[in-house]
């Protein structure tokens, strides 16, 4: 998993509340178990018109936000079904950080397992960051995970809380497999002891 340390990038404003995982990546894209290629389907019902052309009104289709790496979203982001394709699609589109006042629990956990930093902020701080994100080409935020800060284009700073274990996993790029491999010596030792104690097993 890619490490997350410091990210400076364009932040796209998406003030809608209750964006569920079906809106993030609709069901017709769930036929694959690959983590790549899903970016094309991200928010497809909002991004594309019925004829397949881009909807110019949707934020990620606007020139200033086409390469956004940060999303400032409305309350209760990622609600609905538990599909892990949702963070896969965000990551494949290049979005490494989502900021909101609240997240659905399963989506929130899945973000950490896939190298995305979901940040919960207060409504007051959220309003400031949404204002920063609405500045178009100047909508650049810097997220420093080690310091737990978000800096805006005018130099203002917002702090955020994060579970220390999840923070460490992102900083070191450790997913569930990576965490398991940290214990490979103990696992090998157990297997050798088991083989010696129970040769018939």
ZIMO-V481281 format. One record per residue. RES is the residue in one small letter. SS is DSSP state (hx for helix, st for strand, lp for the rest). OMEGA is omega in whole degrees, -180 to 180 (999 if undefined). D_CENTER is the distance of its C-alpha to the mean C-alpha in whole Angstrom. Layout:
RES/SS/OMEGA/D_CENTER, RES/SS/OMEGA/D_CENTER
This chain:
x/lp/-180/13, x/lp/179/12, x/lp/173/13, x/lp/179/11, x/lp/176/14, x/st/180/14, x/st/172/12, x/st/-177/15, x/st/178/14, x/st/178/15, x/st/-180/13, x/st/178/13, x/st/176/15, x/st/-170/14, x/lp/179/16, x/lp/176/17, x/lp/176/17, x/lp/174/16, x/lp/-176/14, x/st/-175/14, x/hx/176/12, x/hx/176/16, x/hx/179/15, x/hx/178/12, x/st/-177/13, x/lp/-171/17, x/hx/-177/19, x/hx/179/21, x/hx/-174/18, x/lp/-178/18, x/lp/-177/21, x/lp/172/19, x/lp/176/18, x/lp/-179/17, x/lp/-178/13, x/lp/178/15, x/lp/-177/16, x/hx/-180/14, x/hx/-180/13, x/hx/-179/16, x/hx/-178/16, x/st/180/13, x/lp/-171/14, x/hx/-179/17, x/hx/176/20, x/hx/-174/19, x/hx/-172/19, x/st/173/22, x/lp/-178/25, x/lp/-180/28, x/lp/178/29, x/lp/178/26, x/lp/-180/26, x/st/174/23, x/lp/-175/23, x/lp/-179/24, x/lp/-179/23, x/lp/-169/19, x/hx/-176/17, x/hx/174/16, x/hx/-180/19, x/lp/-174/21, x/hx/-177/22, x/hx/-172/20, x/hx/-177/17, x/lp/-179/17, x/lp/180/15, x/lp/177/12, x/lp/-179/10, x/st/178/9, x/st/173/9, x/st/-169/11, x/st/179/11, x/lp/-176/14, x/lp/174/15, x/lp/-179/14, x/st/176/11, x/lp/178/10, x/st/180/14, x/lp/-175/16, x/lp/-173/16, x/lp/-171/14, x/lp/179/13, x/lp/176/11, x/hx/-179/11, x/hx/176/9, x/hx/176/6, x/hx/-178/8, x/hx/178/9, x/hx/-178/6, x/hx/-180/7, x/hx/176/10, x/hx/178/11, x/lp/-180/9, x/lp/-177/6, x/lp/-175/5, x/st/175/5, x/st/-179/5, x/st/179/9, x/st/174/11, x/lp/177/14, x/lp/179/13, x/st/168/11, x/lp/-171/13, x/hx/-175/13, x/hx/178/12, x/hx/-180/9, x/hx/180/8, x/hx/-179/10, x/hx/178/8, x/hx/-179/5, x/hx/-178/7, x/hx/-177/9, x/lp/174/7, x/lp/176/7, x/lp/179/3, x/st/173/5, x/st/-176/6, x/st/176/9, x/st/179/12, x/lp/178/15, x/lp/177/18, x/hx/180/20, x/hx/178/22, x/hx/179/19, x/hx/179/17, x/hx/178/20, x/hx/-178/20, x/hx/176/17, x/hx/177/17, x/hx/177/21, x/hx/-176/19, x/hx/-178/17, x/lp/-178/20, x/lp/176/22, x/hx/-176/21, x/hx/179/22, x/hx/-176/22, x/lp/-179/18, x/st/177/17, x/st/173/15, x/st/179/15, x/st/179/13, x/st/-176/15, x/lp/-179/13, x/lp/-179/17, x/lp/-178/18, x/lp/-180/16, x/st/171/17, x/st/-179/15, x/st/-179/18, x/lp/-177/19, x/lp/179/22, x/lp/179/25, x/lp/177/24, x/lp/-176/23, x/st/176/21, x/st/177/19, x/st/179/18, x/lp/178/16, x/lp/177/16, x/lp/177/14, x/lp/-176/16, x/hx/180/17, x/hx/179/17, x/hx/177/13, x/hx/180/13, x/hx/-179/16, x/hx/179/14, x/hx/-179/11, x/hx/-177/14, x/hx/179/16, x/lp/-176/14, x/lp/169/15, x/lp/-177/14, x/hx/179/16, x/hx/179/19, x/hx/178/18, x/hx/178/19, x/hx/-178/22, x/hx/174/23, x/lp/-177/24, x/lp/-174/27, x/hx/179/28, x/hx/179/32, x/hx/179/32, x/hx/179/31, x/hx/179/34, x/hx/178/36, x/hx/-180/36, x/hx/179/36, x/hx/179/39, x/hx/179/41, x/hx/179/40, x/hx/-180/42, x/hx/-178/45, x/hx/-177/45, x/lp/-176/45, x/lp/180/46, x/lp/-175/47, x/lp/999/43
